[in-house]
Amino acid sequence: MKNAASFIAVLLFSAISYAQNGPKIEFAAPDNTIDYGKISKTDNGLRSFEFTNTGDAPLLITGAESTVSSIVVTKPSVAIQPGKKGKIDVKYNMASGPIRKTITVETNAVNYPDGRVALKIKGEVL
């Protein structure tokens, strides 16, 4: 009986979360992380986070920024329509050493709390 009640509770919770209407953002990068790997200082440092609006309303990227000045973030300036793809470009300045940085993206997506998504880059510049 306890297992049946738990199953029903999980089922209802899942149904409610899938029933949310609005824009939804899904990134192609596993765990929303791009791994630069071990790279040379001569690399241009530009990578792109590709995403799809899997929701049923236009997706707005209202902000995208890093807490460090060594990263330049470029976001789409127009809404991404349902079913369409977009990208957020990240350019790291290629300072020697490990790369472990986070970029905060602010959206109107309903599948992330407050529409905030954390994107991460990692790697090492030789």
C-alpha positions as CSV (number, residue, x, y, z in Angstrom):
1,M,0.0,0.0,0.0
2,K,2.8,2.4,0.9
3,N,4.6,1.7,-2.5
4,A,1.3,2.3,-4.4
5,A,0.8,5.6,-2.7
6,S,4.4,6.6,-3.4
7,F,4.0,5.6,-7.0
8,I,0.9,7.7,-7.4
9,A,2.5,10.7,-5.8
10,V,5.5,10.5,-8.1
11,L,3.2,10.0,-11.1
12,L,1.1,13.1,-10.2
13,F,4.2,15.2,-9.6
14,S,5.6,14.2,-13.0
15,A,2.4,14.9,-14.8
16,I,2.2,18.4,-13.3
17,S,5.8,19.2,-14.3
18,Y,5.2,18.1,-17.8
19,A,2.0,20.0,-18.1
20,Q,3.8,23.4,-17.7
21,N,3.2,25.6,-20.6
22,G,5.7,28.1,-21.9
23,P,9.2,28.2,-23.3
24,K,11.7,25.5,-22.3
25,I,15.4,25.5,-22.9
26,E,17.4,22.3,-23.5
27,F,21.1,22.5,-24.0
28,A,23.0,20.0,-26.2
29,A,26.1,20.0,-24.0
30,P,26.0,17.2,-21.4
31,D,25.4,18.7,-17.9
32,N,25.4,22.1,-19.5
33,T,29.2,21.9,-19.6
34,I,31.7,22.5,-22.4
35,D,35.1,20.8,-21.8
36,Y,37.9,22.6,-23.6
37,G,40.3,19.8,-22.7
38,K,44.0,20.6,-22.8
39,I,44.5,23.4,-25.2
40,S,47.2,25.8,-26.4
41,K,47.2,29.5,-25.7
42,T,47.0,30.0,-29.5
43,D,43.5,28.5,-29.5
44,N,40.9,31.3,-30.1
45,G,38.9,30.3,-27.0
46,L,35.5,30.5,-28.7
47,R,33.0,27.8,-27.9
48,S,29.2,27.7,-28.3
49,F,26.4,26.4,-26.1
50,E,23.7,25.2,-28.5
51,F,20.2,24.9,-27.2
52,T,16.6,24.2,-28.4
53,N,13.4,25.8,-27.3
54,T,11.3,22.6,-26.6
55,G,8.4,24.6,-25.2
56,D,5.3,26.1,-26.8
57,A,6.1,29.8,-26.5
58,P,9.0,32.1,-27.6
59,L,12.1,31.8,-25.5
60,L,13.9,35.0,-24.4
61,I,17.5,35.1,-23.2
62,T,17.4,38.2,-21.1
63,G,20.9,38.0,-19.7
64,A,24.1,36.0,-20.0
65,E,27.2,36.9,-18.0
66,S,30.2,35.5,-16.2
67,T,31.5,36.8,-12.9
68,V,35.0,37.1,-14.4
69,S,36.3,39.5,-17.0
70,S,38.3,36.8,-18.8
71,I,35.0,35.5,-20.5
72,V,33.0,37.3,-23.1
73,V,29.5,36.0,-23.5
74,T,27.3,36.7,-26.6
75,K,23.6,35.8,-26.4
76,P,20.8,35.9,-29.0
77,S,19.2,39.2,-29.3
78,V,15.8,37.9,-30.6
79,A,13.4,35.4,-29.2
80,I,13.9,31.8,-30.1
81,Q,10.6,30.3,-31.4
82,P,9.3,26.9,-30.3
83,G,11.2,24.1,-31.9
84,K,14.0,26.3,-33.1
85,K,17.6,26.3,-32.1
86,G,19.9,29.0,-30.8
87,K,23.4,29.4,-29.3
88,I,25.3,31.3,-26.7
89,D,28.9,32.0,-27.6
90,V,31.6,32.0,-24.9
91,K,35.1,33.3,-25.5
92,Y,37.7,32.6,-22.9
93,N,40.9,34.8,-22.9
94,M,43.2,31.7,-22.8
95,A,45.2,32.6,-19.7
96,S,47.5,29.7,-18.7
97,G,46.2,27.3,-16.1
98,P,43.0,25.4,-15.3
99,I,39.6,26.6,-16.6
100,R,36.7,26.3,-14.2
101,K,34.2,29.0,-14.8
102,T,30.4,29.4,-14.7
103,I,28.2,31.5,-16.9
104,T,24.7,32.5,-15.6
105,V,22.0,32.7,-18.2
106,E,18.7,34.4,-17.4
107,T,15.6,33.3,-19.4
108,N,11.9,33.1,-19.3
109,A,12.1,29.2,-19.5
110,V,9.7,27.4,-17.2
111,N,11.9,24.3,-16.8
112,Y,14.5,26.0,-14.6
113,P,13.9,27.7,-11.3
114,D,13.4,31.4,-11.9
115,G,14.6,30.8,-15.5
116,R,18.2,30.8,-14.4
117,V,20.6,28.3,-16.0
118,A,24.2,27.7,-15.0
119,L,26.5,26.9,-17.9
120,K,30.1,25.7,-17.1
121,I,33.3,25.6,-19.0
122,K,36.3,23.6,-17.9
123,G,39.7,22.6,-19.2
124,E,43.3,23.6,-19.1
125,V,45.4,26.1,-21.1
126,L,48.9,24.9,-21.5
